Amino acid sequence: MRTALGAALALSVVGCGPAAMAQAPSKDARDGKDPKADTKSDKPDPQLPHHFTPEEKVTTGSVTVGRQRVDYRAIAGTLVIHPKGWDDVAARLDLEDKKGPDDKGDKGGAPKLTSPEASMFFTAYMKQGAAPETRPITFLFNGGPGSATVWLHMGAFGPRRVVTPGDRHVQAAPYALVNNESSLLDASDLVFIDAPGAGFSRIAGPDKEKAFWGVDADAHAFAEFITQFLAKYGRYNSPKYLFGESYGTTRASVLIRKLETERLIDFNGVILLSQALNFTLLPDVPENVPGLDVAYVLMLPTFAATALYHHKLGSDVPQDLKTLVAEVQKFASTDYALALGQGAALPEADRARVAAKIHAYTGLPVDYVRKANLRVTGGMFEQNLRDSGVENTGRLDTRFAGPSMDPLEKNADYDPFEASVGSAYVTGFNDYARRELKFGDERAFLPFAPVFEHWSFAHQFPGGFNFGTGLDVLPDLAMAMKYNPNLKVLANAGYYDLATPFYECAYEMAHLPMPDALQANIEYRYYESGHMVYANEASLHALHDNVADFIRRTATVLQPAAGAKAGR
């Protein structure tokens, strides 16, 4: 969960650098009448303490999805965001009080930044000629926290896709960048957003990390971005969706509550991919919190799916994936959960029976399972499934495998999946952004912001603060669904995801604190892939079809009043 890839590859910010001149499109360009119109500079107001200024680069293109060609206008740019409590009038007065001699002299000293702010990068794709009230718009973001949204952009739904075939390490550059037949542009306009400090986004000012790097600060920044975007591009009256992956599902749950209850902006739907809403249920947690055994229950079906994929199971268990995981889910939630709940009081006969069953479902030796006290963590499984630790499986996608860094380690210490595909995505986007989007020639693209020494997991959820018990945003999503009973949710998960196991998805949703009737607003889709389900081409096509269908079914379209005449 450290990044969209669950990585430990947080890169250092290389400095904000001077902000480029703001570039605003002509009215015709915004209206789609002249999409090739040149942008023009708009100098920042020297009286405002802005370090950053909004930017915009407009290009055009087309993508073919199925047999449908979609002509679009692409906008690569930034919006300037301020933290909660920022007041533009107070900032102006504070600036006046703090002006130095250079600020008033002929030398023209630059205004000093008196409060933190962020320049958030986005890439928007809007279908040419579509009326805003009839065209859905989806805001997409990866997770981390602190990840850029390069993965969803170049792997899932953007008009161009990086090809990463197979379940082994992808060859080095050049990488294939192709028309994305699974782009979501056939169903919705798209806005890919980079988190503050990641991608081409930057943060600046005093206490900038505290201002933007935390659960609530991050959600506020995204709420600010979305409300600004809706206003600037005239999309308030469009059907609206959020799409979050990994920590992006955590963000989406807090964000939708903020948008609906604090800003009174209802959305049609929230789409979750590889979700993590209650962090006490993650596979990385239970070893450090003795007595918290639910995570072991939720990851066991993923162990079984992975062992089947790597041919580690005997003929005494189902060889069909869906049949197997259904059987393992039943065992995990009954006999296994009861055994773990007894702790040291578990009778020896029951301990032996459960250990044998875990062996049958995972391929791990019975002695190893018993030494682990029936509690095998995700890292232990990855390290020991294949060849006694000589080769370990992936975490974000357990179909992948690679040489173990240290065969004697207890847990796998890197993720072969991330190592296999990371370069393709980052390289592909760097080339695409500069060559086709015409953005970023003189600045570095940062896949991950270095958030972890600063990130605050303290969270104010409905009713109070959630201190000391682990991050849990189930109350946020539940409140949004109660506040707007028409809000629909589509939950997507991969069978081979050991970062956010698919069984965790169903467990979390079943425990949302809301009336049972609202459970009918939630739909589930599962894929034979991992955390980034779109890394598998068949799953990518299925993901597109499921999400496009969800949007088409839930998007409300304004119909003309009876007898009304057509407008201009």
SVG drawing of the C-alpha trace seen along z (x, -y; Angstrom):
<svg xmlns="http://www.w3.org/2000/svg" viewBox="-46 -52 66 88">
<polyline fill="none" stroke="black" stroke-width="0.4" points="0.0,0.0 3.0,-2.3 2.3,-3.3 -0.2,-2.5 2.2,0.5 2.5,1.0 6.2,0.1 9.0,-1.1 10.3,-3.2 9.4,-6.6 11.5,-9.1 12.8,-12.3 11.2,-15.5 13.8,-17.4 12.5,-20.8 9.5,-22.8 11.5,-25.1 10.0,-28.2 6.4,-27.8 5.7,-28.3 3.5,-31.1 -0.2,-30.3 -1.7,-29.3 -5.4,-29.7 -7.3,-28.5 -9.5,-30.8 -13.2,-30.7 -13.6,-28.9 -11.1,-26.3 -12.9,-25.7 -16.2,-25.4 -14.6,-22.9 -15.1,-25.2 -11.4,-25.6 -9.5,-22.8 -6.3,-23.6 -6.3,-27.2 -3.0,-28.5 -2.9,-29.1 -1.9,-32.5 -0.1,-33.6 -1.7,-35.2 0.7,-36.8 0.1,-36.0 -1.2,-38.8 1.9,-40.2 -0.3,-41.1 -1.2,-37.5 1.3,-35.3 1.2,-32.5 4.3,-30.5 2.4,-28.5 0.2,-29.5 -2.3,-27.3 -1.1,-25.9 -2.8,-24.4 -1.7,-22.6 -4.5,-21.7 -4.1,-19.1 -6.5,-16.9 -6.6,-13.2 -8.8,-10.2 -9.1,-6.6 -10.9,-3.6 -12.8,-1.5 -14.3,1.5 -15.5,0.1 -16.3,-3.3 -14.0,-6.2 -13.9,-8.9 -12.4,-12.3 -11.3,-14.1 -9.7,-17.3 -6.8,-16.6 -5.9,-19.1 -2.7,-18.6 -2.3,-21.2 -2.3,-22.2 -4.7,-23.8 -3.5,-25.6 -4.8,-24.2 -4.7,-25.5 -5.1,-23.6 -8.1,-23.7 -8.6,-27.1 -6.8,-29.1 -8.4,-32.5 -7.4,-34.6 -8.3,-37.9 -6.3,-37.1 -3.4,-35.9 -3.4,-39.2 -3.4,-41.2 -0.7,-39.0 1.4,-39.6 1.1,-43.4 2.2,-43.2 5.3,-41.1 6.5,-43.0 10.2,-43.8 12.1,-46.7 12.6,-44.8 8.8,-44.2 8.2,-48.0 11.3,-49.1 12.1,-49.2 13.9,-45.9 10.5,-44.2 11.1,-41.5 8.8,-38.5 6.0,-38.1 6.9,-35.7 4.7,-32.6 3.1,-33.0 1.0,-29.8 1.4,-26.3 -0.1,-25.5 0.0,-22.8 0.1,-22.7 -1.9,-19.6 -1.3,-18.1 -4.1,-16.5 -4.8,-15.1 -8.3,-15.5 -9.9,-13.9 -13.2,-15.4 -15.2,-14.1 -15.5,-16.6 -19.0,-18.0 -20.7,-16.4 -23.0,-18.5 -21.8,-18.6 -25.2,-17.6 -25.3,-14.5 -21.7,-13.4 -20.5,-11.7 -17.2,-12.7 -15.0,-10.5 -12.2,-11.6 -9.5,-8.9 -6.6,-8.6 -4.1,-5.9 -3.2,-5.5 0.0,-5.0 -0.6,-7.3 1.7,-9.6 1.5,-7.9 1.0,-9.6 -1.8,-8.3 0.4,-7.0 -0.8,-3.4 -4.5,-3.9 -3.7,-6.4 -1.2,-4.3 -2.5,-0.8 -6.3,-1.0 -8.3,-3.8 -6.3,-6.5 -6.4,-6.6 -2.9,-5.1 -1.8,-2.0 1.6,-0.5 1.8,3.1 3.1,5.4 2.5,9.0 2.9,12.1 3.7,12.7 7.5,12.1 9.8,9.2 9.1,6.9 12.0,6.3 13.6,2.9 12.8,0.0 11.6,-0.6 8.1,0.2 5.0,0.5 2.5,-2.3 -0.8,-1.4 -4.3,-2.6 -6.2,-1.5 -9.3,0.4 -10.3,0.5 -10.2,-3.2 -13.2,-4.4 -13.7,-7.4 -16.5,-5.6 -18.6,-6.0 -17.2,-9.0 -14.9,-12.0 -11.8,-11.3 -9.7,-13.3 -6.5,-11.7 -5.2,-13.5 -1.7,-13.3 -1.6,-13.6 0.2,-16.6 3.9,-16.2 3.7,-13.3 3.9,-13.2 4.1,-16.8 2.3,-18.0 4.3,-20.0 3.9,-21.4 5.5,-24.5 5.4,-26.9 5.8,-26.6 4.8,-23.2 3.8,-22.0 4.1,-18.3 1.7,-18.7 -0.7,-20.7 -1.1,-18.1 0.3,-14.7 -2.3,-13.1 -5.6,-11.3 -7.8,-14.3 -5.4,-16.9 -5.2,-14.8 -8.9,-14.4 -9.4,-18.1 -6.9,-18.8 -8.7,-16.5 -12.1,-18.0 -10.6,-21.5 -9.3,-20.2 -12.6,-18.7 -14.7,-21.7 -12.2,-24.0 -12.3,-21.7 -16.1,-21.5 -16.3,-25.3 -13.4,-26.1 -14.6,-23.6 -18.4,-23.9 -19.0,-20.3 -21.1,-20.9 -24.2,-19.6 -22.6,-16.5 -23.1,-12.9 -20.1,-12.5 -18.0,-9.6 -15.0,-8.9 -12.6,-6.0 -9.9,-5.1 -7.4,-2.3 -5.6,-1.0 -5.2,-3.8 -7.2,-5.7 -10.2,-3.7 -9.4,-5.0 -9.2,-8.5 -12.5,-8.1 -14.4,-7.1 -13.3,-10.2 -13.6,-12.4 -17.2,-11.4 -18.3,-12.1 -16.7,-15.5 -18.1,-16.4 -21.6,-15.3 -22.0,-16.5 -19.7,-19.5 -19.9,-20.9 -23.4,-19.5 -22.2,-17.9 -23.9,-14.6 -22.1,-12.0 -23.7,-9.2 -21.2,-6.6 -18.0,-5.6 -15.8,-2.9 -13.3,-1.1 -10.4,1.1 -8.4,3.2 -9.9,1.6 -8.5,1.0 -11.0,-0.8 -10.2,0.7 -6.4,0.9 -6.6,3.4 -7.6,6.0 -4.6,5.7 -2.1,8.6 0.7,6.5 -0.9,5.8 -1.7,9.0 1.8,10.1 2.3,6.8 -1.1,6.9 -1.4,10.2 -5.1,11.2 -6.2,9.5 -6.8,12.6 -9.3,11.5 -6.6,10.6 -5.4,14.2 -8.9,15.3 -9.2,12.8 -5.9,13.6 -6.3,17.4 -8.4,17.6 -5.7,15.5 -3.1,18.0 -5.2,20.8 -5.7,19.0 -2.0,18.3 -1.0,21.9 -3.3,23.2 -1.8,20.8 1.7,22.0 0.7,25.6 1.4,26.2 -1.9,28.0 -2.7,31.6 -5.7,33.3 -7.6,33.5 -8.8,29.9 -10.8,28.3 -8.8,27.4 -11.2,24.7 -10.3,21.3 -13.8,20.1 -14.8,23.4 -11.6,23.5 -11.9,19.9 -15.5,20.5 -14.6,23.6 -11.6,21.9 -13.7,18.8 -16.2,21.1 -13.4,22.9 -11.7,19.6 -14.8,18.0 -15.8,21.0 -13.3,23.6 -10.2,21.5 -11.7,18.4 -12.9,20.5 -9.5,22.1 -7.7,18.8 -10.2,17.3 -9.3,20.0 -5.6,19.0 -3.6,21.2 -6.7,23.0 -7.1,24.7 -7.1,28.5 -4.2,30.3 -6.4,32.5 -8.1,29.4 -4.7,27.7 -3.5,30.7 -6.7,30.8 -6.6,27.1 -2.9,27.2 -3.5,30.1 -6.3,28.2 -4.1,25.0 -1.4,27.2 -4.0,28.6 -5.1,25.1 -1.7,23.4 0.9,26.0 3.0,25.0 4.4,27.8 2.4,28.8 5.4,28.4 5.9,24.8 2.2,24.0 2.4,25.4 5.6,23.5 3.8,20.3 1.1,21.1 -1.4,21.4 -0.8,17.7 1.1,17.4 1.5,13.7 1.5,12.5 5.3,11.9 5.9,15.5 3.7,17.0 5.4,15.0 8.8,16.1 8.1,19.8 5.6,20.9 8.1,21.4 11.3,23.4 11.9,23.0 12.6,19.3 14.9,19.4 12.2,17.6 9.4,15.5 6.0,14.6 4.7,11.1 2.6,9.2 0.5,6.9 0.2,9.7 1.0,13.2 1.1,14.6 4.5,13.0 7.7,14.5 11.4,13.5 14.6,14.5 14.6,14.0 16.9,11.3 17.8,13.4 16.5,17.1 17.0,17.2 14.7,14.2 11.4,14.9 9.5,12.6 9.9,11.6 11.7,8.3 10.7,7.0 7.8,7.4 8.7,9.1 5.5,7.7 6.5,4.1 10.0,4.8 8.5,6.3 6.2,3.5 7.2,0.3 9.7,-0.9 7.3,-0.3 4.6,-2.5 6.9,-5.3 8.9,-5.4 5.8,-5.2 4.2,-8.2 7.3,-10.3 7.5,-9.8 3.8,-10.3 3.4,-13.4 6.1,-15.3 5.5,-14.0 1.7,-14.0 0.4,-16.0 3.2,-18.7 3.7,-19.0 6.7,-18.6 9.7,-19.3 11.7,-21.0 10.6,-19.2 10.9,-15.8 8.0,-13.4 8.0,-11.8 6.1,-8.4 5.9,-8.7 6.0,-11.6 8.2,-10.9 5.3,-11.1 5.9,-8.3 8.0,-10.1 5.3,-12.9 2.0,-11.1 -0.6,-11.5 -3.1,-8.6 -5.1,-10.5 -8.6,-10.8 -11.8,-12.7 -14.6,-10.4 -18.3,-11.0 -18.8,-11.3 -15.2,-12.0 -11.5,-11.2 -10.2,-7.7 -7.0,-7.6 -5.0,-4.6 -7.4,-1.9 -6.1,-1.9 -7.4,-3.8 -11.0,-2.9 -13.0,-4.9 -16.0,-2.5 -18.0,-5.1 -17.2,-7.8 -18.4,-5.7 -21.5,-4.6 -22.3,-8.2 -22.1,-9.2 -24.4,-6.4 -26.9,-7.3 -26.7,-11.0 -27.3,-10.2 -29.3,-7.0 -29.0,-7.1 -25.2,-6.7 -24.1,-3.5 -20.8,-1.7 -18.9,0.7 -16.2,2.8 -13.6,4.5 -10.9,6.9 -8.3,9.4 -8.0,13.0 -4.2,12.7 -3.9,9.5 -2.0,10.1 -1.8,6.4 -5.6,5.9 -7.1,9.4 -10.4,9.8 -12.1,11.4 -11.3,8.3 -13.4,6.3 -16.5,8.4 -15.9,8.4 -15.5,4.7 -18.6,3.9 -20.7,6.3 -19.7,4.4 -20.6,0.9 -22.6,-0.8 -25.7,-1.5 -29.2,-0.1 -29.2,3.3 -31.4,2.0 -28.5,-0.2 -26.4,2.9 -28.4,3.2 -26.5,0.2 -23.2,2.1 -22.0,4.3 -19.0,6.7 -16.7,7.8 -13.7,10.2 -10.9,10.8 -8.2,13.4 -5.5,10.8 -3.8,8.9 -3.9,5.5 -3.6,3.7 -6.2,6.0 -5.6,4.2 -2.1,5.7 -3.8,8.8 -5.2,8.0 -8.3,10.2 -9.1,8.6 -8.5,5.1 -11.2,5.7 -13.6,7.1 -12.8,4.2 -13.7,1.7 -16.9,3.5 -18.0,3.6 -17.2,0.0 -18.6,-1.3 -21.8,0.6 -22.0,-0.7 -21.7,-4.3 -24.2,-3.9 -26.8,-2.4 -26.3,-4.9 -25.7,-8.2 -28.8,-10.4 -29.4,-12.3 -31.4,-15.5 -34.4,-15.2 -36.1,-18.3 -39.3,-19.4 -42.5,-18.5 -43.2,-21.1 -39.9,-22.8 -38.3,-24.2 -34.7,-23.3 -32.1,-25.9 -29.6,-27.6"/>
</svg>
